[in-house]
């Protein structure tokens, strides 16, 4: 199955990529600008709303794990807001694009 994963470089995401790849699934990473662009990578930017609709076609499953790192510092009021906003923006962007697909994934 073709699987798209956001947050694929985090603790859970990197383990999931290894596991799915070992099981024979074709994994594509949904990454933010600044990461190396290689085969199996789609660039997106939730803060600016950048995610090309065509790039999402053909996946059987999408796993969304992206968001501000919760272990990267003290949870001040400002930091909590950034953590919350990062998850809302990313999820909203993915959902808006997924609902426009001609063939949405079976699992999202």
Phi, psi and omega per residue, in radians:
X1 nan 2.508 3.044
X2 -1.471 2.150 -3.081
X3 -2.159 2.299 3.066
X4 -1.843 2.294 -3.101
X5 -2.253 2.170 2.966
X6 -1.647 2.648 -3.103
X7 1.253 0.484 -3.020
X8 -1.309 -0.145 3.105
X9 -1.756 -0.023 3.094
X10 -1.374 3.141 -3.105
X11 -1.002 -0.921 -3.118
X12 -1.305 -0.753 -3.110
X13 -1.055 -0.761 -3.126
X14 -1.160 -0.647 3.082
X15 -1.182 -0.670 3.119
X16 -1.138 -0.737 3.110
X17 -1.033 -0.828 3.127
X18 -1.043 -0.781 -3.104
X19 -1.136 -0.853 -3.123
X20 -1.127 -0.691 3.116
X21 -1.119 -0.741 3.119
X22 -1.097 -0.518 3.124
X23 -1.463 -0.014 3.071
X24 1.646 0.152 3.107
X25 -1.399 2.658 3.081
X26 -1.639 1.946 -3.048
X27 -1.808 2.328 3.018
X28 -2.079 2.393 -3.134
X29 -1.698 2.351 3.037
X30 -1.720 1.887 -2.989
X31 -2.171 2.751 3.115
X32 -1.443 2.767 3.084
X33 -0.957 2.519 -3.132
X34 1.907 -0.420 3.055
X35 -1.379 2.658 3.091
X36 -1.047 2.368 3.115
X37 -1.597 1.979 -3.138
X38 -2.291 3.111 3.032
X39 -1.074 2.521 3.128
X40 1.401 0.413 -3.139
X41 -2.292 2.375 3.001
X42 -2.119 2.299 -3.137
X43 -1.566 2.398 3.033
X44 -2.519 2.806 3.092
X45 -2.513 1.641 -3.103
X46 -1.018 -0.561 -3.098
X47 -1.207 -0.468 3.112
X48 -1.858 -0.069 3.140
X49 1.412 0.305 -3.101
X50 -1.494 2.008 3.004
X51 -2.908 1.935 -3.078
X52 -1.253 2.179 -3.092
X53 -0.996 -0.790 -3.104
X54 -1.008 -0.513 -3.095
X55 -1.208 -0.288 -3.110
X56 -1.605 -0.132 -3.122
X57 -1.234 2.467 2.988
X58 1.661 0.022 3.118
X59 -1.539 2.460 3.082
X60 -1.492 -0.444 -3.128
X61 -2.609 2.570 3.048
X62 -2.278 2.257 3.116
X63 -2.027 2.112 -3.093
X64 -1.866 1.896 -3.132
X65 -2.104 -0.025 -3.020
X66 -1.231 2.615 3.066
X67 2.831 2.904 3.106
X68 -0.923 2.401 3.137
X69 -1.128 2.087 -3.083
X70 -1.376 -0.236 -3.101
X71 -1.797 0.170 -3.006
X72 -1.610 0.218 3.118
X73 2.860 3.138 3.137
X74 -1.160 2.580 -3.124
X75 -1.562 1.280 3.052
X76 -1.309 2.975 3.110
X77 -1.047 -0.722 3.140
X78 -1.128 -0.750 3.139
X79 -1.140 -0.742 3.105
X80 -1.040 -0.678 3.114
X81 -1.132 -0.738 3.102
X82 -1.103 -0.713 3.115
X83 -1.070 -0.849 -3.138
X84 -1.081 -0.888 -3.102
X85 -1.056 -0.686 -3.121
X86 -1.090 -0.625 3.128
X87 -1.327 -0.677 3.127
X88 -1.170 -0.816 -3.135
X89 -1.064 -0.837 -3.126
X90 -1.103 -0.781 -3.139
X91 -1.152 -0.751 3.135
X92 -1.090 -0.754 3.133
X93 -1.104 -0.838 3.124
X94 -1.046 -0.827 -3.114
X95 -1.076 -0.740 -3.130
X96 -1.118 -0.653 3.119
X97 -1.297 -0.724 -3.094
X98 -1.104 -0.647 -3.125
X99 -1.224 -0.251 3.129
X100 -1.651 -0.061 -3.097
X101 -1.249 2.527 3.050
X102 -1.202 -0.690 3.098
X103 -2.218 1.541 -3.123
X104 -1.173 2.768 3.120
X105 -1.119 2.694 3.093
X106 -1.245 -0.512 -3.108
X107 -2.282 2.200 3.090
X108 -2.531 nan nan
